[in-house]
């Protein structure tokens, strides 16, 4: 049996230990309020199927390569982290923690499409393709409503539905259509769609989603209660070499620090991937320690 086939079989056999199963209690009434989900205004670019971060394989090279989980934020460059695993190694799972409800919905849609065995090309066309009659948007909005309606926590469910009903989700979908146009003017935020990322990694995304090992959760990546909860629910994370994709979260426009993530790194095997410490210079880099707060002058 090939190593990749063995990894796939093991991932599927661990269904009861999947991220979806073990972290589903994050929305329990006595847990969810402490997950740092307070509403925050958008200041920069939301990772709603786009990114404005650049990536260089040499700058982000990891030796030794990771063998565990991808734990990060958003629904954009987090998929780029799959490039940092060896071709023969299937990540144990992908966990994205984000306070932006529209971003969480977009991630859940990716997972749902992967579970339906929709092809990568169909997914990209559905998300980014031109559609003068808005049929694709109607489909995606209904899909988002179905996903939201299945949430058991009434507070979380209503927050998701409000994001849809108040047109925030549709506004984000319209941005995707605009950014996908080849004749569009330059984008001042340097946003770009992640269609090629989804295509190149769709087989892996599909495998992990089928095994229940991709989970988008409404929470704060730097919240100590959240990280403690994850450590308790998924203790195998603690002994693996993981990727902590923190983007520009330590920019003082967002939060102060990410040291809580070290609770998931007691063996000191994991890697941090984050943006550089310069204003709006979004080149990803790698380090073995949590990125430090960057304050704007």
Number of C-alpha atoms within 10 A of each C-alpha: 6 8 12 13 12 12 18 20 13 13 22 19 12 13 16 12 17 23 25 20 14 17 18 13 15 21 21 11 13 9 13 19 14 16 23 18 19 12 9 9 8 10 8 12 12 19 24 24 26 21 21 22 20 13 16 10 11 8 11 19 14 17 8 12 17 21 19 23 24 27 23 27 28 29 25 24 24 24 21 15 20 23 14 16 20 13 10 11 16 22 24 23 24 24 23 25 25 24 21 25 24 24 26 24 27 23 22 21 19 21 21 18 17 22 17 11 15 14 15 21 13 13 20 16 14 16 21 24 16 16 12 7 8 11 12 18 19 12 12 19 20 13 17 22 19 12 17 22 16 10 14 12 15 14 14 18 17 14 14 24 21 16 19 21 13 10 13 13 24 18 12 17 21 15 15 22 16 18 19 18 12 7 8 9 9 9 11 6 11 14 18 16 24 22 19 12 16 21 16 15 15 20 15 16 25 24 22 26 26 20 25 24 27 26 24 25 28 24 27 24 27 23 20 19 18 22 20 15 17 20 17 15 18 16 12 13 22 21 15 20 20 26 29 29 28 25 25 27 23 22 22 13 14 15 14 15 18 19 14 17 23 17 14 25 21 13 12 15 19 28 24 23 23 24 25 19 20 12 13 14 13 19 18 23 21 20 14 15 16 20 23 14 17 19 13 10 4
